[in-house]
Amino acid sequence: MKRKELILRNLIKYYQYDRKEIHDIFSPHSTFQPSRGTWGLQGIVRVPDRLKDYVFMVTFTQSAVEYQFDESVTDSGVLTWQSQPKQSLNESRILDFISHDHIRSNIYLFLRTNKKSPYTYLGKLAYLSHDPTREKPVHFKWQILDWKIKEDQLNSMGLELVSTEVEKVPSSELILNTSPDPTESNSKIEHDFRGRKIDFAENDERNRELGLSGELLVLDKEKEYLTNNGRADFAEKVVHVSQVIGDGTGYDILSYSLEGEEKYIEVKTTRGGIGTPFYISSSEYHFALDCTNYALYRLYNFNMSKNYAEYFILKSKELTELYKEPINYRVFPRRRTD
């Protein structure tokens, strides 16, 4: 393959690349040396001119002198990864990884299961946790963002996932719990290094299948509640608004109280725990503030295969009390006057 073709090759999730192709994507104007130098030999490479962006080229089942690496990927996309055996907690790169913010910088994961195979690009990483009691090597947990790998892709790269399936979970059930105390919440969620199934709000936001599954579970729950309490007439009127009308109304489901009063329900779903943050658009938030019969159903610990989740309910006032972090900016093409 010609050099020009390599430079123009796109970075695509779950495609396979050799080291030279990876080099040509991220550092096309430098010289590649096979089995030598930074790109030809090292497993961790900083992307040129991007201060905290890195490329991880990871080989599973590898071992160093007197040391066997303990690395794996779970079915929910949590990567257990260890640094090189000589790296300590106070090294600059390790500190970069510990302080990694996936909103502001990128770590690209390329993985293979033996040295003779090409690397498969699995996507970007987000820091979950590290073990502060161990170093040389340092032990990390990472979330692979937008994790949607297929069985044939796993077979092609020879990767066996570690199961995190919860056993004996009831099927098609929605369990109501109390909402977290907003005074105990903060913007940075603590994560267990030992590997609970953890998701990120931005992943959930983009996962339409997850969102739809949560809405359908709430829809069924509302209809069931009304029917079981003698209001089948109202159950027939419950509308899945986000599917009938589409986005932009400020809520997902129109339901009813037993007295026939309309309820406007917004559903936010995550596979993560009760403290996982969620996104709410400006239109959704202002609708919540203006609507007296509004309720946000926060589904968490969602199990797709069992169609099971726990949830709590937030009314408009409770929603205003929660910590909110600005993510995006609207920029006007004129200078500030203040």
SERO-4910 file (N, C-alpha, C, O; in steps of 0.05 Angstrom, whole numbers):
BEGIN
 pado doro    nc1    nc2    nc3   cac1   cac2   cac3    cc1    cc2    cc3    oc1    oc2    oc3
  Met    A     17    -24      0      0      0      0     18     25      0     37     27     15
  Lys    A     10     44    -16     26     68    -19     23     86      6      2     85     19
  Arg    A     44    102     11     43    120     34     19    139     33      6    143     54
  Lys    A     12    149     10    -10    168      8    -36    155     15    -53    168     28
  Glu    A    -40    130      8    -64    116     15    -66    112     45    -88    113     56
  Leu    A    -44    106     58    -43    102     87    -51    128    102    -66    127    121
  Ile    A    -41    150     92    -47    176    105    -77    182    104    -88    193    123
  Leu    A    -89    174     82   -117    180     78   -136    159     90   -160    163     89
  Arg    A   -125    138    101   -142    117    112   -157    128    137   -144    140    154
  Asn    A   -183    122    139   -198    132    162   -195    114    186   -188     90    184
  Leu    A   -199    126    210   -199    111    235   -228    102    240   -245    119    244
  Ile    A   -233     76    239   -260     65    241   -260     44    263   -243     27    264
  Lys    A   -280     46    280   -283     27    302   -285     -1    292   -300     -7    273
  Tyr    A   -271    -19    305   -271    -48    301   -257    -56    275   -259    -79    267
  Tyr    A   -244    -37    261   -227    -44    238   -199    -51    249   -192    -44    271
  Gln    A   -184    -66    232   -158    -75    241   -136    -59    228   -138    -51    204
  Tyr    A   -114    -54    243    -92    -37    234    -66    -50    244    -64    -61    265
  Asp    A    -45    -47    227    -19    -54    237     -6    -28    248    -17     -7    246
  Arg    A     18    -31    259     31     -8    272     36     15    253     33     39    260
  Lys    A     44      9    229     50     30    210     25     45    202     25     70    199
  Glu    A      3     31    199    -23     44    193    -32     62    216    -43     84    211
  Ile    A    -27     53    241    -34     70    264    -17     95    264    -26    117    269
  His    A      9     91    259     28    114    258     19    134    236     19    158    242
  Asp    A     12    124    213      5    142    191    -21    158    196    -25    179    185
  Ile    A    -38    147    213    -63    162    220    -57    185    239    -67    207    236
  Phe    A    -40    179    259    -35    198    281    -10    215    277     -8    237    289
  Ser    A      9    206    262     34    221    259     44    217    231     66    207    227
  Pro    A     29    226    211     35    220    182     61    233    172     72    225    152
  His    A     70    254    186     93    269    176    120    261    189    140    273    184
  Ser    A    118    241    206    143    231    218    151    204    205    135    193    190
  Thr    A    175    195    209    185    170    197    179    146    214    184    146    238
  Phe    A    167    126    202    161    101    216    184     82    213    194     77    191
  Gln    A    192     70    236    214     50    236    203     24    247    196     22    271
  Pro    A    200      3    230    189    -23    239    206    -34    263    230    -36    261
  Ser    A    191    -43    284    203    -55    308    224    -37    321    241    -47    336
  Arg    A    222    -11    316    241      8    329    226     34    334    205     39    323
  Gly    A    237     49    352    227     76    357    200     76    371    190     55    380
  Thr    A    188     99    373    163    103    388    140     87    376    128     71    390
  Trp    A    134     92    351    110     79    338    115     50    331     96     34    329
  Gly    A    140     43    326    146     16    318    149     -4    340    149    -28    335
  Leu    A    150      5    365    157    -13    387    140     -9    412    132    -28    425
  Gln    A    135     16    420    122     22    446     92     17    446     79     17    425
  Gly    A     82     12    470     54      6    473     37     31    480     13     31    475
  Ile    A     50     51    491     37     76    497     51     99    482     75    103    486
  Val    A     36    113    466     48    134    449     31    159    452      7    159    449
  Arg    A     45    182    458     31    207    459     27    218    431     46    217    415
  Val    A      3    228    424     -2    238    398     12    265    395      9    283    412
  Pro    A     28    269    374     43    294    370     24    319    370      3    318    359
  Asp    A     34    340    384     20    366    385     -7    365    399    -23    384    397
  Arg    A    -13    343    413    -37    341    429    -29    332    457    -24    308    461
  Leu    A    -27    351    476    -13    347    501    -21    323    516     -3    308    526
  Lys    A    -47    317    519    -55    294    535    -71    273    520    -86    258    531
  Asp    A    -67    272    493    -79    251    477    -58    229    473    -35    234    468
  Tyr    A    -68    204    476    -50    181    475    -62    159    457    -87    158    453
  Val    A    -45    142    447    -53    118    433    -43     94    450    -19     93    457
  Phe    A    -61     76    457    -54     52    471    -54     29    451    -74     24    438
  Met    A    -31     16    448    -30     -8    431    -25    -32    450     -2    -36    459
  Val    A    -46    -46    456    -46    -66    478    -46    -94    465    -62   -100    447
  Thr    A    -29   -112    476    -29   -140    468    -36   -157    493    -21   -157    512
  Phe    A    -59   -170    492    -67   -188    514    -49   -213    514    -37   -219    493
  Thr    A    -49   -227    536    -34   -252    540     -4   -248    538     11   -267    536
  Gln    A      5   -223    540     34   -218    539     45   -220    568     30   -216    587
  Ser    A     70   -225    570     83   -226    597    111   -214    595    123   -214    574
  Ala    A    119   -202    617    146   -191    619    163   -210    637    152   -230    647
  Val    A    188   -204    640    205   -221    657    194   -222    685    191   -202    698
  Glu    A    188   -246    694    177   -251    721    151   -237    727    144   -233    750
  Tyr    A    136   -230    705    110   -217    710     91   -225    688     97   -224    664
  Gln    A     66   -232    697     44   -238    678     23   -216    680     13   -210    702
  Phe    A     16   -204    657     -4   -183    657    -32   -194    662    -39   -215    652
  Asp    A    -47   -180    679    -75   -188    684    -93   -167    671    -99   -147    683
  Glu    A   -102   -173    647   -117   -153    631   -141   -167    619   -140   -191    612
  Ser    A   -163   -152    617   -188   -164    606   -207   -142    598   -203   -118    604
  Val    A   -228   -150    583   -250   -132    576   -276   -146    584   -280   -169    577
  Thr    A   -294   -131    597   -320   -143    605   -340   -139    582   -335   -124    563
  Asp    A   -362   -153    585   -383   -150    564   -396   -122    564   -410   -115    545
  Ser    A   -391   -107    585   -401    -79    586   -380    -59    578   -384    -35    580
  Gly    A   -357    -69    568   -336    -52    557   -318    -39    578   -306    -18    573
  Val    A   -315    -52    601   -296    -42    621   -269    -57    617   -267    -81    618
  Leu    A   -248    -41    612   -222    -52    607   -205    -52    633   -201    -31    645
  Thr    A   -195    -75    641   -176    -77    662   -148    -76    649   -142    -93    631
  Trp    A   -132    -57    656   -107    -52    642    -85    -45    662    -90    -32    682
  Gln    A    -61    -54    656    -38    -47    673    -16    -33    657    -11    -39    634
  Ser    A     -3    -15    670     19     -1    658     43    -20    655     42    -43    662
  Gln    A     65     -9    644     89    -25    642     99    -31    671     95    -14    689
  Pro    A    112    -54    675    120    -62    702    138    -42    717    139    -42    742
  Lys    A    153    -24    703    171     -6    716    158     21    723    170     38    736
  Gln    A    133     25    714    120     51    719    108     54    746     95     35    757
  Ser    A    113     77    759    103     82    786     81    103    786     75    115    765
  Leu    A     68    107    808     46    125    810     52    155    805     34    170    798
  Asn    A     77    162    810     84    191    807     96    198    780    105    221    777
  Glu    A     97    180    761    107    186    735     87    204    720     63    201    723
  Ser    A     98    221    703     81    241    689     59    228    672     37    238    673
  Arg    A     65    207    658     45    195    641     23    182    658     -1    183    652
  Ile    A     31    169    680     12    156    698     -6    178    710    -30    173    713
  Leu    A      5    200    717    -11    222    728    -30    233    707    -52    241    713
  Asp    A    -21    234    681    -39    241    659    -63    222    658    -86    231    654
  Phe    A    -58    196    661    -79    177    659    -98    179    683   -123    177    679
  Ile    A    -88    183    707   -104    185    731   -122    210    729   -145    209    738
  Ser    A   -112    231    718   -128    256    715   -142    258    689   -153    280    682
  His    A   -143    237    673   -155    238    647   -184    246    647   -200    235    662
  Asp    A   -191    265    631   -218    274    627   -226    269    598   -216    283    580
  His    A   -243    250    593   -249    242    565   -265    263    550   -268    260    526
  Ile    A   -275    284    564   -288    306    550   -267    324    537   -272    335    515
  Arg    A   -244    327    550   -224    346    540   -201    333    525   -187    347    510
  Ser    A   -196    307    529   -173    294    516   -181    266    508   -201    255    518
  Asn    A   -165    253    491   -172    227    480   -150    206    485   -126    212    483
  Ile    A   -159    182    491   -141    159    491   -153    138    473   -176    129    477
  Tyr    A   -139    131    452   -148    113    431   -138     84    437   -114     80    440
  Leu    A   -156     65    439   -148     38    445   -147     20    421   -167     17    406
  Phe    A   -123      8    416   -120    -12    396   -111    -38    411    -93    -37    427
  Leu    A   -125    -60    405   -120    -84    421   -117   -108    402   -131   -110    382
  Arg    A   -100   -127    410    -97   -152    396    -92   -174    418    -85   -168    440
  Thr    A    -97   -199    410    -95   -220    430    -70   -237    426    -64   -255    441
  Asn    A    -55   -231    404    -28   -244    401    -11   -226    383    -21   -210    368
  Lys    A     15   -230    385     34   -212    372     34   -214    341     44   -196    328
  Lys    A     23   -236    331     23   -240    302     -1   -227    288     -2   -226    264
  Ser    A    -21   -219    304    -45   -208    293    -44   -177    291    -28   -165    305
  Pro    A    -60   -165    273    -62   -136    273    -78   -127    297    -91   -143    311
  Tyr    A    -77   -101    303    -92    -89    325   -120    -83    315   -124    -75    292
  Thr    A   -140    -86    332   -167    -77    326   -173    -51    342   -168    -50    366
  Tyr    A   -183    -31    329   -189     -6    342   -216     -9    356   -236    -12    343
  Leu    A   -216     -7    383   -240    -11    399   -253     15    407   -275     15    418
  Gly    A   -240     38    402   -253     64    409   -237     79    430   -214     72    436
  Lys    A   -249    101    439   -236    118    459   -241    108    487   -261     93    492
  Leu    A   -224    115    506   -226    107    534   -233    130    552   -227    153    546
  Ala    A   -246    123    574   -252    142    595   -242    130    621   -248    106    627
  Tyr    A   -228    145    637   -217    135    662   -239    129    682   -258    145    686
  Leu    A   -238    105    694   -256     98    716   -242    100    743   -251    114    761
  Ser    A   -219     85    746   -206     84    771   -179     72    769   -172     60    748
  His    A   -163     74    790   -137     60    791   -134     51    820   -147     61    838
  Asp    A   -116     32    824   -111     22    851    -88     38    863    -65     34    855
  Pro    A    -93     55    883    -72     72    894    -53     57    912    -33     68    921
  Thr    A    -58     32    917    -41     16    934    -20      0    919     -2    -13    931
  Arg    A    -22      0    892     -3    -17    876     10     -1    854     -3     16    842
  Glu    A     35     -6    850     49      7    827     70    -13    817     76    -33    829
  Lys    A     82     -5    794    103    -21    781     93    -50    776    106    -69    786
  Pro    A     70    -54    763     55    -35    747     32    -22    763     25    -30    785
  Val    A     21     -1    751     -3     12    762    -28     -1    749    -29     -5    725
  His    A    -47     -6    765    -71    -21    756    -94     -1    751   -101     15    769
  Phe    A   -106     -2    727   -127     16    719   -152      2    711   -152    -22    703
  Lys    A   -175     16    713   -200      9    700   -208     31    681   -207     55    689
  Trp    A   -215     24    657   -224     44    637   -251     35    625   -256     11    623
  Gln    A   -267     54    618   -292     48    603   -286     53    574   -277     75    566
  Ile    A   -292     33    557   -290     37    528   -316     50    519   -338     39    523
  Leu    A   -314     74    508   -338     90    502   -353     79    477   -340     68    459
  Asp    A   -379     82    477   -396     72    455   -391     43    449   -386     36    426
  Trp    A   -391     26    469   -384     -2    467   -407    -18    454   -428    -22    467
  Lys    A   -404    -26    429   -425    -41    415   -413    -62    396   -423    -65    374
  Ile    A   -393    -76    405   -379    -95    388   -397   -120    383   -413   -128    400
  Lys    A   -394   -131    359   -411   -154    352   -395   -180    355   -370   -180    358
  Glu    A   -409   -202    355   -397   -228    361   -376   -236    340   -355   -246    347
  Asp    A   -382   -230    314   -363   -237    293   -337   -221    295   -316   -230    288
  Gln    A   -340   -196    305   -316   -179    309   -299   -190    332   -274   -189    330
  Leu    A   -312   -199    353   -297   -211    375   -283   -236    366   -260   -241    373
  Asn    A   -297   -253    350   -285   -278    341   -261   -272    322   -241   -286    323
  Ser    A   -264   -251    306   -242   -244    287   -217   -237    302   -195   -243    293
  Met    A   -219   -223    324   -195   -215    339   -188   -235    361   -168   -231    375
  Gly    A   -205   -255    366   -199   -275    386   -202   -265    414   -188   -274    432
  Leu    A   -220   -246    418   -224   -234    445   -247   -247    459   -270   -249    448
  Glu    A   -242   -257    483   -263   -268    500   -270   -249    522   -253   -241    537
  Leu    A   -295   -241    524   -304   -221    543   -310   -234    570   -318   -257    572
  Val    A   -305   -219    591   -312   -228    619   -340   -220    624   -348   -197    621
  Ser    A   -357   -239    633   -385   -234    637   -389   -218    663   -377   -223    683
  Thr    A   -408   -198    662   -416   -183    685   -446   -186    690   -458   -170    704
  Glu    A   -458   -206    677   -487   -210    679   -495   -215    708   -483   -231    722
  Val    A   -516   -201    717   -526   -204    744   -544   -229    744   -563   -231    728
  Glu    A   -539   -247    762   -555   -272    763   -581   -267    779   -582   -250    796
  Lys    A   -601   -284    773   -626   -284    787   -640   -257    789   -651   -249    810
  Val    A   -639   -242    767   -653   -217    766   -681   -221    755   -684   -234    734
  Pro    A   -702   -211    768   -729   -215    758   -732   -203    730   -720   -183    724
  Ser    A   -750   -215    714   -754   -206    687   -776   -185    686   -795   -186    701
  Ser    A   -773   -166    667   -793   -145    661   -804   -133    687   -828   -135    692
  Glu    A   -786   -121    702   -795   -110    727   -782    -83    731   -759    -78    724
  Leu    A   -798    -64    742   -788    -37    748   -792    -32    778   -815    -32    787
  Ile    A   -770    -29    792   -771    -27    821   -768      2    830   -747     15    824
  Leu    A   -787     13    845   -786     41    854   -769     43    879   -774     28    899
  Asn    A   -750     62    880   -734     68    903   -735     97    909   -745    113    892
  Thr    A   -725    105    931   -723    134    938   -700    147    922   -681    133    916
  Ser    A   -703    172    916   -682    186    901   -659    193    919   -663    195    944
  Pro    A   -635    196    908   -611    204    924   -615    231    937   -629    248    926
  Asp    A   -602    235    960   -603    261    973   -586    281    957   -562    276    955
  Pro    A   -597    302    946   -581    321    930   -559    334    945   -539    343    932
  Thr    A   -560    336    971   -539    348    987   -514    330    989   -493    340    996
  Glu    A   -518    305    982   -495    286    984   -483    281    956   -464    266    954
  Ser    A   -495    293    935   -485    288    908   -464    308    901   -463    330    912
  Asn    A   -447    301    882   -428    320    871   -423    313    842   -434    293    832
  Ser    A   -407    328    828   -404    325    799   -385    302    792   -386    293    769
  Lys    A   -369    292    810   -351    270    804   -359    245    819   -357    244    843
  Ile    A   -369    225    804   -379    201    816   -355    183    824   -337    179    808
  Glu    A   -356    172    848   -335    153    856   -341    126    844   -364    118    841
  His    A   -320    112    835   -323     86    822   -306     65    837   -284     71    847
  Asp    A   -316     41    837   -303     19    851   -282      7    832   -289     -2    810
  Phe    A   -257      5    841   -236     -5    823   -241    -34    816   -234    -43    794
  Arg    A   -254    -49    833   -258    -77    828   -278    -83    806   -282   -106    799
  Gly    A   -290    -63    795   -304    -67    770   -334    -70    769   -344    -89    756
  Arg    A   -349    -53    783   -377    -53    778   -383    -44    750   -366    -31    737
  Lys    A   -406    -52    740   -414    -44    712   -420    -14    713   -440     -6    725
  Ile    A   -404      3    700   -406     32    701   -410     43    673   -396     35    655
  Asp    A   -430     60    670   -435     73    645   -432    103    648   -432    113    670
  Phe    A   -430    116    625   -427    145    625   -452    157    613   -464    146    595
  Ala    A   -459    181    624   -483    194    615   -483    199    585   -503    196    571
  Glu    A   -460    207    573   -459    212    545   -463    187    528   -474    189    506
  Asn    A   -455    164    538   -460    139    524   -490    133    524   -501    126    504
  Asp    A   -502    136    548   -531    131    550   -547    149    531   -566    141    519
  Glu    A   -538    175    530   -552    194    514   -553    186    485   -572    190    471
  Arg    A   -531    174    475   -529    167    447   -540    139    441   -544    132    418
  Asn    A   -546    124    462   -556     97    459   -586     96    456   -600     94    476
  Arg    A   -596     99    432   -625    100    427   -639     75    436   -662     76    445
  Glu    A   -627     52    432   -639     27    440   -643     26    470   -665     17    479
  Leu    A   -624     35    485   -626     36    514   -649     54    523   -665     48    540
  Gly    A   -649     79    511   -669     98    518   -697     88    512   -716     92    528
  Leu    A   -701     76    488   -727     66    480   -736     43    499   -759     42    506
  Ser    A   -717     26    506   -724      3    524   -734     14    551   -753      3    562
  Gly    A   -721     34    561   -730     46    586   -757     58    584   -774     55    602
  Glu    A   -762     73    562   -788     85    558   -810     64    556   -832     68    568
  Leu    A   -805     42    542   -825     21    540   -831      8    566   -854      0    572
  Leu    A   -811      5    583   -815     -7    609   -833     11    627   -851      1    640
  Val    A   -828     37    626   -845     56    640   -873     57    629   -893     58    644
  Leu    A   -875     56    602   -902     56    589   -918     33    599   -942     36    606
  Asp    A   -906      9    599   -921    -15    609   -928    -13    638   -950    -21    646
  Lys    A   -910     -1    654   -915      2    683   -938     21    688   -955     15    705
  Glu    A   -940     43    673   -962     62    676   -989     49    669  -1008     52    683
  Lys    A   -989     35    646  -1014     22    638  -1023      0    658  -1046     -3    664
  Glu    A  -1003    -15    667  -1009    -36    687  -1020    -24    713  -1040    -35    724
  Tyr    A  -1008     -3    722  -1017     10    747  -1046     20    744  -1063     15    762
  Leu    A  -1053     33    722  -1080     43    718  -1100     20    715  -1122     21    727
  Thr    A  -1093     -1    701  -1111    -24    697  -1116    -38    723  -1139    -45    729
  Asn    A  -1095    -43    738  -1097    -58    764  -1113    -42    785  -1123    -53    804
  Asn    A  -1115    -16    781  -1130      1    799  -1157     10    788  -1169     30    796
  Gly    A  -1167     -6    769  -1194     -1    759  -1197     21    739  -1220     31    735
  Arg    A  -1175     31    728  -1177     53    708  -1166     44    681  -1148     57    671
  Ala    A  -1177     23    671  -1169     13    644  -1176     34    623  -1163     35    602
  Asp    A  -1196     51    629  -1204     72    610  -1181     92    606  -1176    101    584
  Phe    A  -1167     99    628  -1145    117    626  -1120    102    615  -1104    115    601
  Ala    A  -1117     77    621  -1095     61    611  -1095     61    580  -1073     62    568
  Glu    A  -1118     61    568  -1120     61    539  -1112     88    527  -1106     89    503
  Lys    A  -1112    109    543  -1105    136    534  -1075    142    537  -1066    163    526
  Val    A  -1060    125    551  -1032    131    554  -1018    131    527  -1022    113    511
  Val    A  -1001    152    522   -989    156    496   -959    156    499   -948    170    516
  His    A   -945    142    481   -916    143    479   -909    166    461   -903    162    437
  Val    A   -908    190    472   -907    214    456   -881    216    440   -882    225    417
  Ser    A   -858    208    452   -833    210    437   -832    193    412   -817    198    394
  Gln    A   -849    172    411   -851    155    387   -872    164    368   -869    163    344
  Val    A   -894    175    379   -916    184    361   -910    211    349   -915    215    325
  Ile    A   -900    230    365   -895    257    355   -865    261    349   -858    275    330
  Gly    A   -848    248    365   -819    252    362   -808    269    385   -822    276    403
  Asp    A   -782    275    383   -768    291    403   -777    320    402   -788    329    382
  Gly    A   -772    335    424   -778    363    424   -801    372    440   -806    396    444
  Thr    A   -817    352    450   -841    360    465   -834    366    494   -849    379    508
  Gly    A   -811    357    503   -803    361    531   -809    338    549   -801    338    573
  Tyr    A   -822    317    539   -829    294    555   -832    270    536   -835    273    512
  Asp    A   -832    245    547   -833    221    531   -860    207    532   -869    195    512
  Ile    A   -874    209    555   -899    193    558   -921    211    570   -916    226    590
  Leu    A   -944    210    559   -968    223    571   -984    202    585   -995    183    572
  Ser    A   -986    204    612  -1001    184    627  -1022    199    644  -1027    223    640
  Tyr    A  -1034    184    663  -1056    196    678  -1055    186    707  -1045    164    713
  Ser    A  -1065    203    725  -1069    194    753  -1095    179    754  -1110    177    734
  Leu    A  -1101    167    777  -1126    151    779  -1151    170    778  -1173    161    772
  Glu    A  -1146    196    782  -1168    215    781  -1171    226    752  -1189    242    747
  Gly    A  -1154    218    734  -1155    227    707  -1139    252    701  -1141    263    679
  Glu    A  -1122    260    720  -1105    283    715  -1081    275    698  -1069    254    703
  Glu    A  -1074    291    678  -1052    285    660  -1025    285    674  -1020    303    691
  Lys    A  -1007    266    667   -980    265    678   -961    266    654   -964    251    635
  Tyr    A   -941    284    656   -921    286    635   -895    274    645   -882    284    663
  Ile    A   -887    252    633   -865    236    643   -841    237    623   -844    231    600
  Glu    A   -818    245    634   -793    243    619   -777    219    630   -775    216    655
  Val    A   -766    203    613   -752    179    622   -722    181    615   -715    187    592
  Lys    A   -705    177    634   -676    176    631   -665    150    641   -670    143    664
  Thr    A   -651    135    624   -644    107    630   -614    103    629   -600    114    611
  Thr    A   -603     88    648   -575     81    648   -571     52    657   -587     42    673
  Arg    A   -550     40    648   -542     14    658   -525     17    683   -520     -2    697
  Gly    A   -517     42    689   -501     48    712   -517     49    737   -541     44    737
  Gly    A   -504     57    759   -516     58    785   -533     82    790   -537     99    772
  Ile    A   -543     85    814   -562    106    821   -549    134    819   -563    154    815
  Gly    A   -522    136    822   -509    162    820   -499    170    793   -487    192    790
  Thr    A   -505    154    772   -496    162    745   -510    187    736   -535    188    736
  Pro    A   -496    207    727   -509    232    718   -524    228    692   -520    208    678
  Phe    A   -542    246    685   -557    244    660   -558    271    647   -553    292    659
  Tyr    A   -564    271    621   -566    295    605   -595    304    604   -613    287    602
  Ile    A   -600    330    604   -627    340    600   -623    365    582   -607    383    588
  Ser    A   -639    366    561   -636    389    542   -649    414    554   -664    413    574
  Ser    A   -643    437    542   -654    462    551   -685    461    549   -699    471    567
  Ser    A   -695    451    527   -724    450    523   -737    431    544   -759    437    554
  Glu    A   -724    408    549   -735    390    569   -735    403    597   -755    400    612
  Tyr    A   -714    417    604   -711    429    630   -732    451    634   -745    452    655
  His    A   -736    468    614   -755    489    616   -784    479    616   -801    490    629
  Phe    A   -789    457    602   -815    445    603   -821    435    632   -843    438    642
  Ala    A   -800    423    644   -803    413    672   -810    436    691   -827    432    709
  Leu    A   -797    459    687   -802    481    705   -830    493    701   -842    504    720
  Asp    A   -840    492    677   -866    504    671   -890    485    675   -913    494    675
  Cys    A   -885    460    679   -906    440    681   -911    431    710   -892    421    723
  Thr    A   -935    434    720   -941    426    747   -944    396    751   -940    386    773
  Asn    A   -951    382    730   -955    353    732   -932    337    719   -937    317    706
  Tyr    A   -908    347    722   -884    335    710   -871    315    729   -871    318    753
  Ala    A   -860    294    717   -844    274    732   -822    263    715   -827    254    693
  Leu    A   -798    263    725   -775    251    711   -770    224    724   -764    222    748
  Tyr    A   -773    202    709   -767    175    718   -738    169    712   -731    166    688
  Arg    A   -722    166    732   -693    160    728   -690    130    732   -690    120    755
  Leu    A   -686    115    710   -682     86    711   -652     81    712   -636     93    698
  Tyr    A   -644     63    730   -615     56    733   -613     26    738   -632     12    742
  Asn    A   -588     16    737   -583    -13    738   -600    -28    717   -610    -50    723
  Phe    A   -602    -16    694   -619    -28    673   -606    -52    661   -583    -52    654
  Asn    A   -621    -74    660   -611   -100    649   -627   -105    624   -650   -112    625
  Met    A   -613   -102    601   -627   -105    575   -639   -133    571   -661   -135    562
  Ser    A   -623   -153    578   -632   -181    572   -656   -189    590   -673   -205    582
  Lys    A   -657   -178    615   -679   -184    633   -701   -164    632   -723   -168    644
  Asn    A   -697   -141    618   -716   -119    618   -724   -111    646   -747   -110    653
  Tyr    A   -703   -106    662   -706   -100    690   -692    -74    697   -670    -68    686
  Ala    A   -703    -58    714   -690    -33    724   -701    -25    750   -723    -33    758
  Glu    A   -685     -9    765   -695      5    788   -698     34    780   -687     43    760
  Tyr    A   -715     49    795   -719     76    788   -727     93    811   -736     83    832
  Phe    A   -723    120    808   -734    139    827   -747    161    811   -741    164    787
  Ile    A   -764    177    824   -779    198    810   -770    226    820   -768    230    844
  Leu    A   -766    244    801   -759    272    808   -782    290    798   -789    289    774
  Lys    A   -793    306    816   -812    326    808   -796    351    800   -772    352    803
  Ser    A   -810    371    789   -797    395    779   -779    408    800   -756    415    794
  Lys    A   -789    412    824   -774    426    845   -749    410    852   -727    421    856
  Glu    A   -752    383    854   -728    366    860   -707    368    839   -683    367    844
  Leu    A   -716    370    814   -697    372    792   -681    397    793   -657    397    787
  Thr    A   -693    419    802   -678    444    804   -657    444    826   -638    459    825
  Glu    A   -660    426    846   -642    425    868   -616    409    862   -597    410    877
  Leu    A   -616    394    840   -594    377    834   -571    392    822   -575    413    809
  Tyr    A   -546    383    826   -522    395    815   -523    392    784   -529    371    774
  Lys    A   -517    414    770   -517    413    741   -490    424    731   -480    443    741
  Glu    A   -479    411    711   -453    419    699   -457    427    670   -467    411    654
  Pro    A   -450    452    663   -452    461    635   -433    445    617   -409    443    624
  Ile    A   -442    435    595   -425    419    577   -420    433    551   -397    434    541
  Asn    A   -441    444    538   -438    457    512   -442    487    514   -454    497    533
  Tyr    A   -431    501    494   -434    530    492   -446    538    465   -440    526    445
  Arg    A   -464    558    465   -473    569    440   -456    594    435   -456    612    452
  Val    A   -442    595    413   -423    617    407   -434    636    386   -443    627    365
  Phe    A   -434    662    392   -444    682    373   -420    694    358   -399    699    371
  Pro    A   -422    699    332   -400    710    317   -396    740    321   -396    756    301
  Arg    A   -394    748    346   -388    776    352   -373    777    378   -374    758    394
  Arg    A   -359    799    383   -343    802    407   -361    807    431   -382    819    429
  Arg    A   -351    799    454   -364    804    479   -362    834    485   -342    847    479
  Thr    A   -383    845    497   -383    874    504   -379    879    534   -376    901    543
  Asp    A   -380    857    550   -377    861    579   -348    860    588   -342    862    612
***
